[in-house]
Amino acid sequence: MNEISDPLSLRTYYGAVSSLAERKVLGRLDHHSRAFIALSPFVVLATADTEGHCDASPRGDAPGFVRVLDETRLLLPDRPGNNRVDSYSNVFASGGVGLLFFVPGIDETLRVNGTARLLTDPDLLALSAVNGKLPRAGLEISVKEVFFHCGKALKRAQLWNAERHAPRQSFPSLGRVIAEQTGVCTVKEGEEAVRQSYRDGLY
């Protein structure tokens, strides 16, 4: 098996980084970054613990739900979920986070790396209230690196091409998957639990 197993071999194999790729990384949120975040209804939050166990968690809401507090801070509200709190446990362990912002219809994405802390200040959380309901908490991200990622991956995937979207019936419902994977409920019970969660538990 041919394997790349160390940083020097990696750099030798791939070659030098272009000056453009190096220089595009910013240490703050400029007006382009802010505008993209304001359009984004979906972000992936990546974290890892001290032993290298990783987690990537989807977060979504109305465009601009991730608040720009200033040029070096973001606020990611926590909506109701499954209470696993994997991301937050990792933040306590290592502090580092990575964010990948998507805007439907735009192939480019925005990457933000930094450190985070979990806040419960009601005055701060009030900025992200929906229908009078405050988030349970908010992840304040201190920005260290910001840069736009080219659209090659999304272009190859044709992610926004509706003609390429899988028919919903091509994959079983989440209720069925949960029932069959866990064995703790019937398919009917699993599907009803998911319907109720989607109906009553978004905020």
N, CA, C and O of each residue as an XYZ file, in Angstrom:
812
protein
N       0.843     -1.195      0.000
C       0.000      0.000      0.000
C       0.877      1.244      0.000
O       1.767      1.378      0.840
N       0.632      2.153     -0.937
C       1.336      3.423     -0.956
C       0.621      4.397     -0.032
O      -0.584      4.618     -0.155
N       1.368      4.968      0.886
C       0.763      5.824      1.909
C       1.598      7.070      2.130
O       2.827      7.007      2.145
N       0.933      8.202      2.302
C       1.575      9.438      2.739
C       1.373      9.521      4.242
O       0.235      9.574      4.709
N       2.443      9.533      4.998
C       2.312      9.374      6.445
C       2.947     10.485      7.277
O       2.970     10.388      8.504
N       3.463     11.536      6.642
C       4.052     12.614      7.429
C       3.932     13.927      6.659
O       3.782     13.911      5.437
N       3.996     15.063      7.354
C       3.788     16.367      6.702
C       4.774     16.661      5.578
O       4.391     17.236      4.560
N       6.040     16.274      5.745
C       7.035     16.552      4.708
C       6.700     15.795      3.423
O       6.767     16.360      2.331
N       6.340     14.521      3.556
C       5.964     13.737      2.383
C       4.701     14.295      1.734
O       4.567     14.289      0.511
N       3.795     14.768      2.551
C       2.559     15.359      2.037
C       2.863     16.578      1.175
O       2.340     16.710      0.069
N       3.713     17.470      1.691
C       4.034     18.687      0.946
C       4.822     18.364     -0.316
O       4.616     18.987     -1.357
N       5.714     17.403     -0.224
C       6.480     16.992     -1.401
C       5.560     16.426     -2.473
O       5.743     16.690     -3.661
N       4.581     15.654     -2.052
C       3.667     15.007     -3.000
C       2.771     16.031     -3.702
O       2.551     15.950     -4.910
N       2.254     17.002     -2.924
C       1.303     17.952     -3.488
C       1.951     19.229     -4.027
O       1.337     19.944     -4.819
N       3.162     19.516     -3.613
C       3.822     20.720     -4.091
C       3.489     21.939     -3.255
O       2.745     21.859     -2.278
N       4.050     23.065     -3.652
C       3.913     24.299     -2.882
C       2.501     24.867     -2.971
O       1.803     24.680     -3.967
N       2.097     25.557     -1.925
C       0.824     26.269     -1.918
C       0.980     27.537     -2.750
O       1.996     28.226     -2.654
N      -0.019     27.841     -3.559
C       0.059     29.064     -4.357
C      -0.008     30.287     -3.446
O      -0.596     30.245     -2.365
N       0.602     31.372     -3.903
C       0.597     32.597     -3.104
C      -0.824     33.109     -2.908
O      -1.138     33.681     -1.865
N      -1.683     32.909     -3.903
C      -3.076     33.342     -3.784
C      -3.791     32.573     -2.685
O      -4.523     33.161     -1.889
N      -3.582     31.239     -2.636
C      -4.230     30.419     -1.609
C      -3.741     30.797     -0.215
O      -4.505     30.730      0.748
N      -2.490     31.189     -0.100
C      -1.953     31.601      1.198
C      -2.493     32.961      1.612
O      -2.847     33.168      2.773
N      -2.556     33.886      0.662
C      -2.897     35.262      0.994
C      -4.391     35.489      1.180
O      -4.791     36.517      1.724
N      -5.232     34.539      0.733
C      -6.676     34.755      0.851
C      -7.182     34.553      2.281
O      -8.312     34.929      2.590
N      -6.375     33.974      3.143
C      -6.803     33.711      4.520
C      -6.734     34.999      5.333
O      -5.670     35.606      5.459
N      -7.879     35.413      5.885
C      -7.954     36.621      6.699
C      -8.084     36.255      8.169
O      -8.459     35.134      8.513
N      -7.773     37.206      9.023
C      -7.919     37.012     10.460
C      -9.130     37.710     11.031
O      -9.263     37.836     12.248
N     -10.011     38.163     10.165
C     -11.218     38.880     10.601
C     -12.312     38.701      9.556
O     -12.069     38.190      8.463
N     -13.508     39.127      9.910
C     -14.649     39.047      9.008
C     -14.761     40.356      8.229
O     -15.183     41.372      8.782
N     -14.385     40.338      6.950
C     -14.506     41.536      6.137
C     -15.938     41.649      5.606
O     -16.792     40.834      5.952
N     -16.203     42.659      4.762
C     -17.581     42.884      4.326
C     -18.091     41.755      3.433
O     -19.290     41.475      3.431
N     -17.206     41.098      2.673
C     -17.644     39.971      1.857
C     -18.052     38.781      2.739
O     -19.066     38.133      2.482
N     -17.269     38.506      3.758
C     -17.584     37.411      4.679
C     -18.902     37.673      5.400
O     -19.739     36.779      5.527
N     -19.073     38.888      5.862
C     -20.301     39.239      6.571
C     -21.522     39.088      5.667
O     -22.563     38.583      6.087
N     -21.377     39.533      4.426
C     -22.497     39.447      3.490
C     -22.859     37.996      3.199
O     -24.037     37.659      3.080
N     -21.851     37.137      3.085
C     -22.107     35.722      2.814
C     -22.811     35.074      4.002
O     -23.772     34.327      3.818
N     -22.349     35.348      5.202
C     -22.975     34.792      6.410
C     -24.415     35.266      6.533
O     -25.280     34.507      6.970
N     -24.683     36.515      6.153
C     -26.046     37.046      6.217
C     -26.980     36.330      5.250
O     -28.190     36.298      5.473
N     -26.434     35.754      4.176
C     -27.236     35.017      3.197
C     -27.368     33.535      3.534
O     -28.202     32.837      2.958
N     -26.549     33.058      4.462
C     -26.438     31.617      4.692
C     -27.490     31.087      5.668
O     -27.599     31.583      6.790
N     -28.279     30.065      5.240
C     -29.226     29.413      6.141
C     -28.700     28.095      6.692
O     -29.415     27.387      7.401
N     -27.435     27.759      6.364
C     -26.927     26.431      6.726
C     -25.421     26.470      6.927
O     -24.682     27.025      6.113
N     -24.978     25.868      8.033
C     -23.549     25.799      8.328
C     -23.244     24.447      8.953
O     -24.070     23.900      9.683
N     -22.077     23.909      8.676
C     -21.603     22.691      9.325
C     -20.586     23.101     10.391
O     -19.625     23.814     10.102
N     -20.807     22.647     11.614
C     -19.928     22.936     12.744
C     -19.051     21.724     13.008
O     -19.556     20.649     13.334
N     -17.737     21.890     12.870
C     -16.793     20.796     13.088
C     -16.013     21.031     14.372
O     -15.542     22.137     14.640
N     -15.884     19.951     15.172
C     -15.137     20.017     16.430
C     -14.369     18.713     16.616
O     -14.601     17.734     15.907
N     -13.460     18.717     17.571
C     -12.716     17.499     17.911
C     -12.314     17.568     19.369
O     -12.085     18.649     19.912
N     -12.228     16.381     20.014
C     -11.778     16.373     21.401
C     -10.262     16.236     21.449
O      -9.601     16.222     20.410
N      -9.718     16.135     22.647
C      -8.265     16.106     22.805
C      -7.638     14.825     22.271
O      -6.429     14.779     22.044
N      -8.445     13.778     22.065
C      -7.917     12.520     21.547
C      -8.102     12.396     20.033
O      -7.791     11.359     19.448
N      -8.606     13.453     19.409
C      -8.767     13.434     17.965
C     -10.084     12.868     17.476
O     -10.270     12.705     16.270
N     -11.010     12.562     18.386
C     -12.336     12.112     17.969
C     -13.108     13.320     17.419
O     -13.278     14.320     18.116
N     -13.566     13.223     16.191
C     -14.145     14.362     15.482
C     -15.667     14.282     15.404
O     -16.265     13.215     15.540
N     -16.267     15.444     15.181
C     -17.704     15.516     15.027
C     -18.010     16.649     14.053
O     -17.395     17.713     14.126
N     -18.949     16.430     13.147
C     -19.434     17.473     12.250
C     -20.942     17.528     12.370
O     -21.628     16.532     12.139
N     -21.460     18.692     12.733
C     -22.877     18.822     13.059
C     -23.540     19.855     12.154
O     -23.057     20.984     12.066
N     -24.645     19.496     11.473
C     -25.356     20.472     10.642
C     -26.175     21.428     11.496
O     -26.823     21.014     12.458
N     -26.143     22.705     11.142
C     -26.948     23.711     11.836
C     -27.633     24.577     10.783
O     -26.992     25.052      9.845
N     -28.927     24.777     10.942
C     -29.649     25.545      9.945
C     -30.793     26.342     10.527
O     -31.367     25.979     11.554
N     -31.120     27.443      9.851
C     -32.227     28.304     10.254
C     -32.418     29.340      9.146
O     -31.904     29.166      8.041
N     -33.140     30.396      9.429
C     -33.339     31.440      8.432
C     -31.997     32.068      8.060
O     -31.094     32.119      8.896
N     -31.846     32.547      6.820
C     -30.578     33.181      6.422
C     -30.122     34.232      7.432
O     -30.906     35.069      7.881
N     -28.847     34.169      7.772
C     -28.293     35.108      8.738
C     -28.482     34.695     10.184
O     -28.246     35.494     11.090
N     -28.909     33.445     10.417
C     -29.144     33.018     11.801
C     -27.863     32.999     12.626
O     -27.913     33.155     13.847
N     -26.713     32.811     11.977
C     -25.441     32.981     12.675
C     -25.148     34.477     12.712
O     -24.962     35.103     11.668
N     -25.107     35.038     13.888
C     -24.988     36.484     14.052
C     -23.528     36.930     14.026
O     -22.673     36.318     14.667
N     -23.251     37.993     13.285
C     -21.933     38.623     13.330
C     -21.969     39.660     14.449
O     -22.645     40.682     14.335
N     -21.240     39.393     15.529
C     -21.218     40.326     16.660
C     -20.257     41.471     16.398
O     -20.554     42.619     16.729
N     -19.123     41.174     15.814
C     -18.162     42.174     15.370
C     -17.224     41.485     14.393
O     -17.509     40.364     13.972
N     -16.134     42.104     14.023
C     -15.289     41.547     12.969
C     -14.506     40.304     13.394
O     -13.874     39.662     12.555
N     -14.536     39.960     14.668
C     -13.824     38.756     15.116
C     -14.684     37.817     15.945
O     -14.164     36.876     16.543
N     -16.018     38.058     15.994
C     -16.872     37.190     16.809
C     -18.180     36.875     16.096
O     -18.797     37.735     15.467
N     -18.581     35.605     16.216
C     -19.869     35.136     15.706
C     -20.662     34.515     16.841
O     -20.089     34.078     17.839
N     -21.978     34.476     16.691
C     -22.839     33.789     17.654
C     -23.695     32.777     16.911
O     -24.487     33.140     16.041
N     -23.531     31.511     17.256
C     -24.301     30.417     16.662
C     -25.327     29.953     17.687
O     -24.955     29.355     18.697
N     -26.632     30.220     17.449
C     -27.655     29.838     18.428
C     -27.886     28.333     18.446
O     -27.730     27.656     17.430
N     -28.256     27.825     19.607
C     -28.536     26.399     19.768
C     -30.041     26.183     19.810
O     -30.714     26.596     20.755
N     -30.560     25.533     18.775
C     -31.983     25.203     18.731
C     -32.206     23.817     19.335
O     -31.243     23.074     19.522
N     -33.459     23.448     19.646
C     -33.724     22.130     20.234
C     -33.187     21.002     19.371
O     -33.315     21.028     18.147
N     -32.583     20.007     20.019
C     -32.024     18.858     19.311
C     -32.175     17.597     20.135
O     -33.159     17.422     20.854
N     -31.188     16.717     20.023
C     -31.291     15.424     20.703
C     -30.551     15.382     22.043
O     -30.493     14.339     22.693
N     -29.984     16.526     22.451
C     -29.291     16.644     23.739
C     -28.021     15.795     23.850
O     -27.539     15.555     24.957
N     -27.475     15.340     22.723
C     -26.194     14.631     22.784
C     -25.056     15.597     23.124
O     -24.077     15.212     23.763
N     -25.189     16.841     22.696
C     -24.204     17.914     22.937
C     -22.760     17.485     22.636
O     -21.836     17.857     23.359
N     -22.575     16.707     21.570
C     -21.226     16.275     21.193
C     -20.328     17.461     20.880
O     -19.180     17.508     21.323
N     -20.843     18.418     20.120
C     -20.037     19.578     19.730
C     -19.576     20.355     20.962
O     -18.410     20.740     21.059
N     -20.482     20.581     21.889
C     -20.141     21.374     23.062
C     -19.156     20.638     23.963
O     -18.262     21.263     24.535
N     -19.301     19.340     24.096
C     -18.338     18.558     24.872
C     -16.942     18.687     24.262
O     -15.951     18.796     24.984
N     -16.870     18.674     22.928
C     -15.580     18.839     22.269
C     -15.007     20.237     22.474
O     -13.798     20.403     22.636
N     -15.883     21.240     22.467
C     -15.424     22.607     22.711
C     -14.802     22.713     24.103
O     -13.768     23.357     24.274
N     -15.427     22.085     25.089
C     -14.856     22.102     26.438
C     -13.495     21.415     26.466
O     -12.604     21.813     27.215
N     -13.345     20.378     25.641
C     -12.107     19.598     25.653
C     -10.964     20.309     24.947
O      -9.837     20.321     25.442
N     -11.251     20.907     23.781
C     -10.143     21.460     22.991
C     -10.315     22.928     22.614
O      -9.328     23.625     22.379
N     -11.544     23.399     22.554
C     -11.782     24.810     22.251
C     -11.864     25.147     20.783
O     -12.444     26.172     20.426
N     -11.305     24.321     19.918
C     -11.257     24.650     18.503
C     -12.531     24.290     17.765
O     -13.161     23.274     18.057
N     -12.914     25.136     16.794
C     -14.077     24.867     15.952
C     -13.766     25.255     14.507
O     -12.920     26.110     14.245
N     -14.467     24.610     13.580
C     -14.427     24.986     12.179
C     -15.843     25.112     11.666
O     -16.693     24.282     11.987
N     -16.111     26.138     10.874
C     -17.442     26.359     10.318
C     -17.350     26.374      8.800
O     -16.411     26.930      8.231
N     -18.336     25.757      8.145
C     -18.429     25.779      6.693
C     -19.824     26.281      6.327
O     -20.816     25.581      6.529
N     -19.893     27.508      5.783
C     -21.159     28.144      5.450
C     -21.550     27.864      4.003
O     -20.717     27.931      3.098
N     -22.840     27.547      3.795
C     -23.404     27.305      2.474
C     -24.507     28.334      2.194
O     -25.240     28.741      3.096
N     -24.606     28.740      0.930
C     -25.715     29.564      0.475
C     -26.327     28.866     -0.737
O     -25.658     28.739     -1.762
N     -27.581     28.408     -0.651
C     -28.202     27.726     -1.789
C     -28.124     28.569     -3.065
O     -28.466     29.752     -3.072
N     -27.667     27.928     -4.137
C     -27.546     28.619     -5.409
C     -26.162     29.166     -5.681
O     -25.861     29.540     -6.815
N     -25.307     29.222     -4.664
C     -23.927     29.697     -4.824
C     -22.989     28.522     -4.589
O     -23.082     27.854     -3.559
N     -22.091     28.264     -5.524
C     -21.211     27.102     -5.410
C     -20.060     27.318     -4.430
O     -19.559     26.355     -3.848
N     -19.637     28.563     -4.239
C     -18.546     28.818     -3.297
C     -19.044     28.719     -1.857
O     -20.216     28.975     -1.581
N     -18.163     28.352     -0.954
C     -18.491     28.267      0.467
C     -17.523     29.135      1.265
O     -16.494     29.570      0.749
N     -17.861     29.379      2.518
C     -17.016     30.194      3.396
C     -16.561     29.350      4.568
O     -17.372     28.729      5.255
N     -15.260     29.332      4.791
C     -14.695     28.586      5.911
C     -14.237     29.554      7.003
O     -13.565     30.549      6.733
N     -14.615     29.239      8.232
C     -14.218     30.041      9.395
C     -13.665     29.095     10.446
O     -14.328     28.130     10.826
N     -12.466     29.363     10.912
C     -11.845     28.572     11.969
C     -11.572     29.465     13.169
O     -11.267     30.648     13.018
N     -11.684     28.893     14.359
C     -11.421     29.684     15.552
C     -11.588     28.870     16.816
O     -11.462     27.646     16.808
N     -11.871     29.562     17.891
C     -12.138     28.935     19.180
C     -13.522     29.366     19.645
O     -14.081     30.341     19.143
N     -14.070     28.628     20.610
C     -15.453     28.921     20.996
C     -15.663     28.749     22.488
O     -14.890     28.085     23.179
N     -16.732     29.368     22.960
C     -17.214     29.168     24.328
C     -18.732     29.188     24.296
O     -19.333     29.827     23.433
N     -19.351     28.488     25.239
C     -20.801     28.341     25.283
C     -21.387     29.340     26.279
O     -21.010     29.365     27.451
N     -22.321     30.165     25.787
C     -22.890     31.234     26.596
C     -24.389     31.033     26.800
O     -25.071     30.454     25.954
N     -24.889     31.517     27.932
C     -26.326     31.430     28.225
C     -26.904     32.786     28.622
O     -27.987     32.846     29.205
N     -26.207     33.859     28.318
C     -26.657     35.207     28.670
C     -27.952     35.543     27.918
O     -27.941     35.595     26.688
N     -29.071     35.771     28.627
C     -30.352     35.989     27.951
C     -30.368     37.225     27.065
O     -31.029     37.221     26.027
N     -29.661     38.278     27.445
C     -29.639     39.484     26.618
C     -28.979     39.207     25.270
O     -29.419     39.717     24.239
N     -27.925     38.401     25.285
C     -27.246     38.046     24.050
C     -28.096     37.087     23.222
O     -28.194     37.231     22.004
N     -28.701     36.124     23.877
C     -29.517     35.133     23.170
C     -30.782     35.751     22.587
O     -31.345     35.225     21.627
N     -31.231     36.865     23.164
C     -32.437     37.522     22.666
C     -32.276     37.968     21.217
O     -33.269     38.128     20.508
N     -31.038     38.171     20.767
C     -30.779     38.545     19.381
C     -31.223     37.452     18.417
O     -31.500     37.719     17.247
N     -31.290     36.213     18.917
C     -31.610     35.065     18.063
C     -32.938     34.419     18.421
O     -33.178     33.262     18.073
N     -33.801     35.149     19.108
C     -35.107     34.605     19.480
C     -35.974     34.420     18.239
O     -35.909     35.216     17.302
N     -36.787     33.362     18.240
C     -37.746     33.096     17.173
C     -39.099     32.829     17.821
O     -39.227     31.959     18.682
N     -40.109     33.591     17.393
C     -41.456     33.464     17.970
C     -41.418     33.599     19.491
O     -42.150     32.919     20.210
N     -40.556     34.482     19.957
C     -40.448     34.723     21.388
C     -39.652     33.685     22.158
O     -39.501     33.793     23.375
N     -39.136     32.669     21.453
C     -38.389     31.600     22.113
C     -36.891     31.826     21.946
O     -36.385     31.909     20.827
N     -36.188     31.926     23.075
C     -34.745     32.102     23.040
C     -34.050     30.769     22.792
O     -34.576     29.723     23.173
N     -32.880     30.785     22.162
C     -32.084     29.565     22.084
C     -31.710     29.105     23.493
O     -31.651     29.910     24.422
N     -31.457     27.801     23.641
C     -31.063     27.289     24.952
C     -29.693     27.820     25.352
O     -29.409     28.007     26.535
N     -28.839     28.063     24.342
C     -27.500     28.581     24.574
C     -27.011     29.162     23.251
O     -27.700     29.082     22.234
N     -25.845     29.732     23.276
C     -25.241     30.258     22.060
C     -23.749     29.991     22.069
O     -23.087     30.168     23.092
N     -23.225     29.570     20.940
C     -21.799     29.323     20.819
C     -21.147     30.578     20.262
O     -21.373     30.950     19.110
N     -20.341     31.224     21.086
C     -19.610     32.407     20.637
C     -18.281     31.953     20.047
O     -17.462     31.334     20.727
N     -18.081     32.270     18.772
C     -16.864     31.855     18.076
C     -15.930     33.042     17.938
O     -16.308     34.076     17.389
N     -14.719     32.895     18.434
C     -13.674     33.891     18.221
C     -12.927     33.518     16.951
O     -12.274     32.477     16.885
N     -13.029     34.368     15.955
C     -12.527     34.067     14.615
C     -11.012     34.187     14.552
O     -10.437     35.183     14.990
N     -10.372     33.156     13.999
C      -8.924     33.166     13.785
C      -8.577     33.170     12.298
O      -7.636     33.843     11.878
N      -9.344     32.414     11.499
C      -9.096     32.316     10.062
C     -10.424     32.382      9.306
O     -11.408     31.759      9.702
N     -10.435     33.138      8.226
C     -11.611     33.257      7.375
C     -11.156     33.204      5.923
O     -10.257     33.946      5.527
N     -11.768     32.335      5.128
C     -11.457     32.358      3.699
C     -12.550     31.659      2.896
O     -13.225     30.747      3.374
N     -12.693     32.120      1.663
C     -13.654     31.524      0.753
C     -13.048     30.299      0.081
O     -11.870     30.278     -0.273
N     -13.894     29.275     -0.085
C     -13.473     28.034     -0.719
C     -14.097     27.973     -2.106
O     -15.288     28.243     -2.267
N     -13.300     27.621     -3.102
C     -13.795     27.587     -4.479
C     -14.940     26.574     -4.615
O     -15.130     25.711     -3.758
N     -15.693     26.703     -5.711
C     -16.899     25.907     -5.880
C     -16.730     24.590     -6.604
O     -17.722     24.003     -7.038
N     -15.499     24.100     -6.751
C     -15.298     22.871     -7.525
C     -16.082     21.686     -6.958
O     -16.693     20.929     -7.712
N     -16.065     21.524     -5.640
C     -16.752     20.372     -5.036
C     -18.253     20.428     -5.297
O     -18.860     19.421     -5.664
N     -18.855     21.607     -5.107
C     -20.299     21.726     -5.309
C     -20.662     21.648     -6.777
O     -21.735     21.157     -7.129
N     -19.771     22.130     -7.644
C     -20.013     22.004     -9.086
C     -19.960     20.537     -9.509
O     -20.793     20.083    -10.294
N     -18.980     19.797     -8.990
C     -18.902     18.370     -9.321
C     -20.135     17.626     -8.818
O     -20.656     16.733     -9.486
N     -20.592     18.012     -7.626
C     -21.767     17.359     -7.028
C     -23.077     17.831     -7.654
O     -24.103     17.160     -7.544
N     -23.033     18.996     -8.315
C     -24.254     19.644     -8.813
C     -25.289     19.733     -7.691
O     -26.459     19.385     -7.853
N     -24.811     20.207     -6.569
C     -25.622     20.176     -5.350
C     -26.936     20.943     -5.480
O     -27.958     20.531     -4.932
N     -26.904     22.062     -6.209
C     -28.108     22.880     -6.283
C     -28.964     22.564     -7.507
O     -29.960     23.244     -7.752
N     -28.597     21.558     -8.265
C     -29.349     21.179     -9.449
C     -30.521     20.285     -9.038
O     -30.325     19.125     -8.676
N     -31.729     20.824     -9.094
C     -32.912     20.085     -8.638
C     -33.127     18.802     -9.436
O     -33.696     17.838     -8.924
N     -32.674     18.791    -10.680
C     -32.849     17.594    -11.499
C     -31.994     16.433    -11.004
O     -32.255     15.278    -11.341
N     -30.967     16.739    -10.200
C     -30.091     15.700     -9.658
C     -30.506     15.275     -8.248
O     -29.895     14.372     -7.678
N     -31.517     15.900     -7.685
C     -31.939     15.559     -6.332
C     -32.566     14.167     -6.309
O     -33.328     13.802     -7.205
N     -32.235     13.398     -5.273
C     -32.774     12.043     -5.144
C     -34.260     12.096     -4.813
O     -34.665     12.903     -3.976
N     -35.076     11.273     -5.435
C     -36.494     11.197     -5.052
C     -36.602     10.783     -3.583
O     -35.863      9.908     -3.130
N     -37.514     11.405     -2.841
C     -37.613     11.113     -1.404
C     -37.861      9.641     -1.144
O     -37.388      9.101     -0.144
N     -38.599      8.982     -2.031
C     -38.919      7.570     -1.811
C     -37.732      6.642     -2.073
O     -37.839      5.434     -1.861
N     -36.607      7.189     -2.531
C     -35.441      6.338     -2.798
C     -34.701      5.951     -1.518
O     -33.800      5.113     -1.551
N     -35.079      6.561     -0.391
C     -34.441      6.228      0.886
C     -35.515      6.199      1.958
O     -36.424      7.029      1.937
N     -35.431      5.258      2.900
C     -36.496      5.141      3.910
C     -36.562      6.358      4.823
O     -35.608      7.128      4.935
N     -37.709      6.511      5.469
C     -37.906      7.613      6.403
C     -36.985      7.463      7.609
O     -36.537      6.363      7.935
N     -36.709      8.598      8.268
C     -35.865      8.553      9.467
C     -36.511      7.699     10.549
O     -35.817      6.993     11.282
N     -37.847      7.759     10.655
C     -38.528      6.942     11.654
C     -38.284      5.456     11.436
O     -38.058      4.717     12.394
N     -38.328      5.016     10.187
C     -38.058      3.611      9.882
C     -36.600      3.261     10.180
O     -36.316      2.210     10.753
N     -35.683      4.137      9.794
C     -34.258      3.885     10.047
C     -34.001      3.732     11.542
O     -33.318      2.800     11.967
N     -34.549      4.646     12.336
C     -34.350      4.589     13.785
C     -34.928      3.297     14.362
O     -34.295      2.630     15.180
N     -36.136      2.957     13.924
C     -36.772      1.745     14.442
C     -35.951      0.508     14.118
O     -35.762     -0.358     14.973
N     -35.464      0.422     12.891
C     -34.733     -0.772     12.483
C     -33.317     -0.810     13.056
O     -32.783     -1.891     13.306
N     -32.709      0.347     13.266
C     -31.347      0.358     13.807
C     -31.325      0.130     15.315
O     -30.412     -0.512     15.833
N     -32.328      0.653     16.021
C     -32.301      0.580     17.485
C     -33.128     -0.555     18.060
O     -32.773     -1.111     19.099
N     -34.231     -0.912     17.398
C     -35.107     -1.952     17.912
C     -35.892     -1.552     19.140
O     -36.468     -2.414     19.804
N     -35.933     -0.251     19.467
C     -36.623      0.185     20.688
C     -38.042      0.668     20.411
O     -38.768      1.001     21.348
N     -38.452      0.714     19.142
C     -39.796      1.157     18.813
C     -40.209      0.517     17.496
O     -39.381     -0.018     16.759
N     -41.495      0.581     17.218
C     -41.976      0.109     15.927
C     -41.727      1.198     14.884
O     -41.428      2.342     15.225
N     -41.853      0.829     13.623
C     -41.698      1.823     12.558
C     -42.747      2.920     12.710
O     -42.437      4.101     12.552
N     -43.974      2.541     13.015
C     -45.040      3.525     13.186
C     -44.708      4.484     14.322
O     -44.890      5.694     14.188
N     -44.224      3.950     15.439
C     -43.868      4.805     16.570
C     -42.693      5.720     16.228
O     -42.681      6.893     16.601
N     -41.716      5.179     15.520
C     -40.564      5.984     15.124
C     -40.959      7.118     14.207
O     -40.494      8.246     14.374
N     -41.820      6.829     13.230
C     -42.242      7.865     12.295
C     -43.088      8.925     12.973
O     -42.989     10.105     12.637
N     -43.924      8.518     13.928
C     -44.725      9.489     14.667
C     -43.839     10.371     15.538
O     -44.088     11.571     15.654
N     -42.806      9.792     16.154
C     -41.884     10.572     16.988
C     -41.156     11.619     16.149
O     -40.976     12.755     16.587
N     -40.741     11.239     14.950
C     -40.053     12.186     14.072
C     -41.009     13.284     13.630
O     -40.645     14.460     13.643
N     -42.234     12.916     13.235
C     -43.221     13.919     12.816
C     -43.484     14.920     13.930
O     -43.557     16.125     13.687
N     -43.628     14.414     15.160
C     -43.904     15.298     16.280
C     -42.721     16.224     16.544
O     -42.907     17.406     16.832
N     -41.514     15.692     16.447
C     -40.322     16.500     16.658
C     -40.211     17.613     15.625
O     -39.877     18.750     15.959
N     -40.492     17.279     14.364
C     -40.431     18.277     13.311
C     -41.549     19.319     13.453
O     -41.370     20.493     13.129
N     -42.696     18.862     13.942
C     -43.837     19.767     14.070
C     -43.703     20.699     15.274
O     -44.000     21.889     15.172
N     -43.262     20.172     16.401
C     -43.299     20.934     17.648
C     -41.930     21.327     18.189
O     -41.845     22.131     19.118
N     -40.847     20.770     17.619
C     -39.554     20.958     18.268
C     -38.515     21.721     17.489
O     -37.323     21.602     17.773
N     -38.938     22.514     16.500
C     -37.927     23.262     15.742
C     -37.346     24.411     16.551
O     -36.176     24.761     16.392
N     -38.170     25.002     17.425
C     -37.701     26.168     18.230
C     -38.081     25.989     19.689
O     -37.779     26.850     20.516
